[in-house]
Amino acid sequence: MKAIVKDNGITNNQVAMKTLFSYLDKGIDDMEAGKVHTVEEAFQIIKEKIESEL
């Protein structure tokens, strides 16, 4: 899956990768803190974050 972020109408892969890794870091932090989600919840969270970025 390619993460794409629009920056004033221009696709910026570096921003997309930074955003994706920040989401992954947050997920790891949540797991370490004992905050776990079902697969369905996790996909819903990811979908909402992607939609808010576009």
N, CA, C and O atoms as a GROMACS GRO file, in nm:
protein
  216
    1MET      N    1   0.085  -0.118   0.000
    1MET     CA    2   0.000   0.000   0.000
    1MET      C    3   0.088   0.123   0.000
    1MET      O    4   0.182   0.133   0.079
    2LYS      N    5   0.058   0.217  -0.088
    2LYS     CA    6   0.133   0.342  -0.092
    2LYS      C    7   0.057   0.446  -0.015
    2LYS      O    8  -0.062   0.467  -0.037
    3ALA      N    9   0.125   0.512   0.075
    3ALA     CA   10   0.063   0.623   0.148
    3ALA      C   11   0.088   0.749   0.068
    3ALA      O   12   0.201   0.777   0.028
    4ILE      N   13  -0.015   0.825   0.044
    4ILE     CA   14  -0.003   0.949  -0.032
    4ILE      C   15  -0.065   1.062   0.047
    4ILE      O   16  -0.176   1.050   0.098
    5VAL      N   17   0.007   1.170   0.057
    5VAL     CA   18  -0.042   1.288   0.126
    5VAL      C   19  -0.039   1.402   0.027
    5VAL      O   20   0.061   1.424  -0.041
    6LYS      N   21  -0.148   1.476   0.018
    6LYS     CA   22  -0.154   1.592  -0.071
    6LYS      C   23  -0.108   1.715   0.004
    6LYS      O   24  -0.158   1.744   0.113
    7ASP      N   25  -0.015   1.786  -0.051
    7ASP     CA   26   0.038   1.908   0.008
    7ASP      C   27   0.014   2.019  -0.093
    7ASP      O   28   0.095   2.039  -0.184
    8ASN      N   29  -0.096   2.092  -0.078
    8ASN     CA   30  -0.135   2.196  -0.173
    8ASN      C   31  -0.145   2.142  -0.314
    8ASN      O   32  -0.101   2.206  -0.410
    9GLY      N   33  -0.204   2.021  -0.328
    9GLY     CA   34  -0.225   1.963  -0.460
    9GLY      C   35  -0.106   1.886  -0.514
    9GLY      O   36  -0.114   1.830  -0.623
   10ILE      N   37   0.003   1.882  -0.443
   10ILE     CA   38   0.124   1.814  -0.489
   10ILE      C   39   0.148   1.692  -0.401
   10ILE      O   40   0.150   1.703  -0.278
   11THR      N   41   0.166   1.576  -0.464
   11THR     CA   42   0.196   1.455  -0.388
   11THR      C   43   0.340   1.461  -0.339
   11THR      O   44   0.432   1.487  -0.416
   12ASN      N   45   0.358   1.438  -0.210
   12ASN     CA   46   0.491   1.447  -0.152
   12ASN      C   47   0.521   1.317  -0.080
   12ASN      O   48   0.473   1.295   0.032
   13ASN      N   49   0.599   1.229  -0.143
   13ASN     CA   50   0.627   1.098  -0.086
   13ASN      C   51   0.702   1.105   0.046
   13ASN      O   52   0.680   1.021   0.134
   14GLN      N   53   0.787   1.203   0.063
   14GLN     CA   54   0.862   1.215   0.189
   14GLN      C   55   0.767   1.245   0.304
   14GLN      O   56   0.781   1.188   0.412
   15VAL      N   57   0.672   1.334   0.282
   15VAL     CA   58   0.573   1.366   0.385
   15VAL      C   59   0.487   1.243   0.413
   15VAL      O   60   0.453   1.215   0.528
   16ALA      N   61   0.451   1.170   0.307
   16ALA     CA   62   0.369   1.049   0.323
   16ALA      C   63   0.440   0.945   0.408
   16ALA      O   64   0.379   0.885   0.497
   17MET      N   65   0.568   0.924   0.381
   17MET     CA   66   0.642   0.825   0.458
   17MET      C   67   0.657   0.868   0.604
   17MET      O   68   0.645   0.785   0.694
   18LYS      N   69   0.682   0.996   0.627
   18LYS     CA   70   0.695   1.046   0.764
   18LYS      C   71   0.563   1.027   0.839
   18LYS      O   72   0.563   0.987   0.956
   19THR      N   73   0.452   1.056   0.772
   19THR     CA   74   0.320   1.039   0.834
   19THR      C   75   0.293   0.893   0.865
   19THR      O   76   0.247   0.860   0.975
   20LEU      N   77   0.322   0.806   0.769
   20LEU     CA   78   0.300   0.663   0.790
   20LEU      C   79   0.382   0.612   0.908
   20LEU      O   80   0.329   0.540   0.994
   21PHE      N   81   0.509   0.648   0.914
   21PHE     CA   82   0.593   0.602   1.024
   21PHE      C   83   0.548   0.659   1.158
   21PHE      O   84   0.562   0.593   1.261
   22SER      N   85   0.495   0.780   1.158
   22SER     CA   86   0.445   0.836   1.284
   22SER      C   87   0.325   0.756   1.333
   22SER      O   88   0.309   0.734   1.454
   23TYR      N   89   0.238   0.711   1.239
   23TYR     CA   90   0.124   0.627   1.277
   23TYR      C   91   0.173   0.493   1.331
   23TYR      O   92   0.119   0.442   1.430
   24LEU      N   93   0.274   0.436   1.268
   24LEU     CA   94   0.327   0.308   1.314
   24LEU      C   95   0.390   0.323   1.453
   24LEU      O   96   0.371   0.237   1.539
   25ASP      N   97   0.465   0.431   1.474
   25ASP     CA   98   0.524   0.457   1.605
   25ASP      C   99   0.417   0.470   1.712
   25ASP      O  100   0.432   0.416   1.822
   26LYS      N  101   0.309   0.540   1.682
   26LYS     CA  102   0.198   0.556   1.776
   26LYS      C  103   0.137   0.421   1.808
   26LYS      O  104   0.104   0.392   1.923
   27GLY      N  105   0.121   0.337   1.705
   27GLY     CA  106   0.065   0.203   1.727
   27GLY      C  107   0.152   0.119   1.817
   27GLY      O  108   0.103   0.046   1.904
   28ILE      N  109   0.283   0.128   1.798
   28ILE     CA  110   0.376   0.053   1.882
   28ILE      C  111   0.370   0.105   2.025
   28ILE      O  112   0.369   0.026   2.120
   29ASP      N  113   0.366   0.236   2.040
   29ASP     CA  114   0.354   0.295   2.175
   29ASP      C  115   0.227   0.248   2.244
   29ASP      O  116   0.229   0.215   2.363
   30ASP      N  117   0.115   0.244   2.170
   30ASP     CA  118  -0.012   0.197   2.227
   30ASP      C  119  -0.002   0.051   2.270
   30ASP      O  120  -0.050   0.015   2.378
   31MET      N  121   0.060  -0.032   2.188
   31MET     CA  122   0.074  -0.174   2.223
   31MET      C  123   0.158  -0.190   2.348
   31MET      O  124   0.124  -0.269   2.437
   32GLU      N  125   0.267  -0.116   2.356
   32GLU     CA  126   0.353  -0.125   2.474
   32GLU      C  127   0.282  -0.078   2.600
   32GLU      O  128   0.312  -0.125   2.710
   33ALA      N  129   0.186   0.014   2.584
   33ALA     CA  130   0.111   0.066   2.698
   33ALA      C  131  -0.009  -0.023   2.731
   33ALA      O  132  -0.085   0.006   2.823
   34GLY      N  133  -0.025  -0.131   2.655
   34GLY     CA  134  -0.136  -0.223   2.680
   34GLY      C  135  -0.266  -0.184   2.614
   34GLY      O  136  -0.370  -0.244   2.641
   35LYS      N  137  -0.262  -0.084   2.529
   35LYS     CA  138  -0.382  -0.041   2.456
   35LYS      C  139  -0.387  -0.119   2.325
   35LYS      O  140  -0.321  -0.084   2.227
   36VAL      N  141  -0.466  -0.224   2.325
   36VAL     CA  142  -0.476  -0.306   2.205
   36VAL      C  143  -0.615  -0.293   2.145
   36VAL      O  144  -0.713  -0.269   2.216
   37HIS      N  145  -0.622  -0.311   2.014
   37HIS     CA  146  -0.748  -0.301   1.941
   37HIS      C  147  -0.772  -0.430   1.865
   37HIS      O  148  -0.679  -0.504   1.834
   38THR      N  149  -0.898  -0.458   1.837
   38THR     CA  150  -0.928  -0.570   1.750
   38THR      C  151  -0.883  -0.532   1.610
   38THR      O  152  -0.856  -0.415   1.582
   39VAL      N  153  -0.874  -0.630   1.522
   39VAL     CA  154  -0.834  -0.603   1.384
   39VAL      C  155  -0.931  -0.505   1.318
   39VAL      O  156  -0.889  -0.414   1.247
   40GLU      N  157  -1.059  -0.525   1.343
   40GLU     CA  158  -1.160  -0.436   1.285
   40GLU      C  159  -1.142  -0.292   1.332
   40GLU      O  160  -1.150  -0.198   1.253
   41GLU      N  161  -1.116  -0.276   1.462
   41GLU     CA  162  -1.093  -0.141   1.516
   41GLU      C  163  -0.968  -0.078   1.456
   41GLU      O  164  -0.966   0.040   1.422
   42ALA      N  165  -0.864  -0.158   1.443
   42ALA     CA  166  -0.738  -0.107   1.389
   42ALA      C  167  -0.757  -0.060   1.245
   42ALA      O  168  -0.708   0.048   1.208
   43PHE      N  169  -0.827  -0.139   1.163
   43PHE     CA  170  -0.849  -0.099   1.025
   43PHE      C  171  -0.938   0.025   1.016
   43PHE      O  172  -0.919   0.109   0.928
   44GLN      N  173  -1.034   0.037   1.106
   44GLN     CA  174  -1.120   0.156   1.107
   44GLN      C  175  -1.038   0.280   1.142
   44GLN      O  176  -1.055   0.385   1.081
   45ILE      N  177  -0.951   0.268   1.240
   45ILE     CA  178  -0.864   0.380   1.280
   45ILE      C  179  -0.775   0.421   1.162
   45ILE      O  180  -0.761   0.539   1.133
   46ILE      N  181  -0.716   0.322   1.095
   46ILE     CA  182  -0.629   0.350   0.981
   46ILE      C  183  -0.708   0.418   0.870
   46ILE      O  184  -0.662   0.516   0.812
   47LYS      N  185  -0.826   0.366   0.841
   47LYS     CA  186  -0.910   0.424   0.735
   47LYS      C  187  -0.943   0.570   0.765
   47LYS      O  188  -0.934   0.656   0.677
   48GLU      N  189  -0.981   0.599   0.890
   48GLU     CA  190  -1.015   0.736   0.930
   48GLU      C  191  -0.894   0.829   0.918
   48GLU      O  192  -0.908   0.944   0.875
   49LYS      N  193  -0.777   0.780   0.957
   49LYS     CA  194  -0.657   0.864   0.948
   49LYS      C  195  -0.620   0.892   0.803
   49LYS      O  196  -0.582   1.004   0.769
   50ILE      N  197  -0.631   0.793   0.718
   50ILE     CA  198  -0.601   0.812   0.576
   50ILE      C  199  -0.698   0.911   0.514
   50ILE      O  200  -0.658   1.001   0.441
   51GLU      N  201  -0.827   0.896   0.544
   51GLU     CA  202  -0.927   0.985   0.488
   51GLU      C  203  -0.908   1.130   0.536
   51GLU      O  204  -0.932   1.224   0.461
   52SER      N  205  -0.863   1.146   0.659
   52SER     CA  206  -0.842   1.282   0.711
   52SER      C  207  -0.720   1.347   0.648
   52SER      O  208  -0.710   1.470   0.646
   53GLU      N  209  -0.628   1.268   0.596
   53GLU     CA  210  -0.508   1.320   0.533
   53GLU      C  211  -0.532   1.361   0.388
   53GLU      O  212  -0.458   1.444   0.333
   54LEU      N  213  -0.633   1.304   0.325
   54LEU     CA  214  -0.656   1.334   0.182
   54LEU      C  215  -0.744   1.450   0.159
   54LEU      O  216  -0.772   1.485   0.044
   0.00000   0.00000   0.00000
